[in-house]
Amino acid sequence: MVDALAEELAIRQNYLPNKHISTIYFGGGTPSLLEPKALGGIINAIKQLYSVDADAEITLEANPDDITNEMVLGWMEAGVNRLSIGVQSFRDEDLKWMNRSHGSNQALSSIAIAQEMGITNISMDLIYALPALSDAAWLRNIQTAISTGIQHFSCYCLTVEEKTKLNQLIKTAQTPDVDEDQSARQFAILMDEMQNQGFEHYEISNFAKPRFRSRHNSNYWNRVPYIGIGPSAHSFDGASRQWNISSNTAYLKGIANKDLKTEREDLSIKDQFNETIMTRLRTNEGLALADIQQRFEAEFINNIETQMPLLIKQGLLEQTNNYIKLTREGKFLADDVAARLFQ
């Protein structure tokens, strides 16, 4: 598989508009199971094909139970300088309910190991609105997370996907559905506590200490082109999206035959406009009206000019100079606000 990833990089080396790379992200599963030597081989393959910044942000998603002194040292030697740790909760009952293999003590220990080994840029994932998670328990989770001294948090409301065990449990009344009131309360608690502790709420679900925003994820929200390598990986070139076949066996066979199986979606001007609205409104900076006026024709601007005063009057949007951004109340209804501005 590692050889196939390197081969795909070579096959698709001309996909991106330019060969300048500022971020590399290992995610989409459990990349922390990969031996550091193999990880380093992939990074070296990237560097042979692209111009990678000397200070490039290279992130590895890691499960707490995979983090040891030896592994962290190996990752660092391979070039990793940022970890995204899938903690999810510091309550053992929550972790058991989510079928996670680590416990709360192991989560704390994994963070301490990464810090002691010299990783100075660490992100943590947390989930709220779990069925048994009280507001007080959620606040304690946040406070425990902040007390570790890490620099970045990605915090998500529990979501229910089709064809999952959770969805089946909800449909058969074995576990309650997501409570929207609980979700709103816990999102408010999150925003208040993070602000009190000096974190920037720079995107709906993301909080960072100054200078520690995720450069990689920020590129997504700014619609910067990217290439995704491996089974199921998605890519974006500015005008279209492309994704690889999900089957490992079919992927390996395709690479061996230099016939990578992919699907592609070409984005219409309308799609590009709506995506720009959706992604930029999620950020702290908001949407630059000048950018919209420059890139899109009048018919696209008209709807914004019609809806914007109404949304401002309702307290969901605010305008500063030539930018519009979500208010605090607007953040609770971000998808609805964006949809009203869509073409």
MOUR-V992514 format. One record per residue. N is the residue number from 1. RES is the residue in one letter. PSI is psi as a letter, one per 30 degrees, with the letter a starting at -180 (* if undefined). Layout:
n-><N,N>
res-><RES,RES>
psi-><PSI,PSI>
This chain:
n-><1,2,3,4,5,6,7,8,9,10,11,12,13,14,15,16,17,18,19,20,21,22,23,24,25,26,27,28,29,30,31,32,33,34,35,36,37,38,39,40,41,42,43,44,45,46,47,48,49,50,51,52,53,54,55,56,57,58,59,60,61,62,63,64,65,66,67,68,69,70,71,72,73,74,75,76,77,78,79,80,81,82,83,84,85,86,87,88,89,90,91,92,93,94,95,96,97,98,99,100,101,102,103,104,105,106,107,108,109,110,111,112,113,114,115,116,117,118,119,120,121,122,123,124,125,126,127,128,129,130,131,132,133,134,135,136,137,138,139,140,141,142,143,144,145,146,147,148,149,150,151,152,153,154,155,156,157,158,159,160,161,162,163,164,165,166,167,168,169,170,171,172,173,174,175,176,177,178,179,180,181,182,183,184,185,186,187,188,189,190,191,192,193,194,195,196,197,198,199,200,201,202,203,204,205,206,207,208,209,210,211,212,213,214,215,216,217,218,219,220,221,222,223,224,225,226,227,228,229,230,231,232,233,234,235,236,237,238,239,240,241,242,243,244,245,246,247,248,249,250,251,252,253,254,255,256,257,258,259,260,261,262,263,264,265,266,267,268,269,270,271,272,273,274,275,276,277,278,279,280,281,282,283,284,285,286,287,288,289,290,291,292,293,294,295,296,297,298,299,300,301,302,303,304,305,306,307,308,309,310,311,312,313,314,315,316,317,318,319,320,321,322,323,324,325,326,327,328,329,330,331,332,333,334,335,336,337,338,339,340,341,342,343>
res-><M,V,D,A,L,A,E,E,L,A,I,R,Q,N,Y,L,P,N,K,H,I,S,T,I,Y,F,G,G,G,T,P,S,L,L,E,P,K,A,L,G,G,I,I,N,A,I,K,Q,L,Y,S,V,D,A,D,A,E,I,T,L,E,A,N,P,D,D,I,T,N,E,M,V,L,G,W,M,E,A,G,V,N,R,L,S,I,G,V,Q,S,F,R,D,E,D,L,K,W,M,N,R,S,H,G,S,N,Q,A,L,S,S,I,A,I,A,Q,E,M,G,I,T,N,I,S,M,D,L,I,Y,A,L,P,A,L,S,D,A,A,W,L,R,N,I,Q,T,A,I,S,T,G,I,Q,H,F,S,C,Y,C,L,T,V,E,E,K,T,K,L,N,Q,L,I,K,T,A,Q,T,P,D,V,D,E,D,Q,S,A,R,Q,F,A,I,L,M,D,E,M,Q,N,Q,G,F,E,H,Y,E,I,S,N,F,A,K,P,R,F,R,S,R,H,N,S,N,Y,W,N,R,V,P,Y,I,G,I,G,P,S,A,H,S,F,D,G,A,S,R,Q,W,N,I,S,S,N,T,A,Y,L,K,G,I,A,N,K,D,L,K,T,E,R,E,D,L,S,I,K,D,Q,F,N,E,T,I,M,T,R,L,R,T,N,E,G,L,A,L,A,D,I,Q,Q,R,F,E,A,E,F,I,N,N,I,E,T,Q,M,P,L,L,I,K,Q,G,L,L,E,Q,T,N,N,Y,I,K,L,T,R,E,G,K,F,L,A,D,D,V,A,A,R,L,F,Q>
psi-><e,e,e,e,e,e,e,e,e,e,e,g,f,g,e,k,e,l,g,k,k,f,k,k,k,j,a,h,b,i,f,f,f,k,k,e,e,e,e,e,e,e,e,e,e,e,f,f,f,l,j,k,k,e,g,k,j,j,k,k,k,k,k,e,f,f,j,l,e,e,e,e,e,e,e,e,e,f,f,k,g,k,k,j,k,i,e,e,l,g,k,e,e,e,e,e,e,g,h,k,f,l,l,e,e,e,e,e,e,e,e,e,e,e,e,e,f,g,j,g,j,k,l,k,k,l,k,l,g,l,e,g,j,l,e,e,e,e,e,e,e,e,e,e,e,e,f,f,g,l,f,k,k,j,k,k,k,k,l,j,k,l,g,l,e,e,e,e,e,e,e,g,g,f,k,l,l,k,j,e,e,e,e,e,e,f,e,e,e,e,e,e,e,e,e,f,g,g,k,k,i,f,l,e,g,k,k,k,l,k,g,g,k,j,e,e,e,e,e,e,f,g,h,k,k,l,k,k,k,l,k,f,k,k,l,k,g,e,f,l,k,k,k,l,k,f,k,e,e,e,e,e,e,e,e,e,g,h,i,k,j,l,l,k,j,k,k,l,e,e,e,e,e,e,e,e,e,e,e,e,f,f,l,e,e,a,k,j,e,e,e,e,e,e,f,l,l,e,f,e,e,e,e,e,f,e,f,e,e,e,e,e,e,f,g,f,l,l,k,j,c,g,k,k,l,k,l,e,e,f,f,f,h,e,e,e,e,e,e,f,f,l,*>
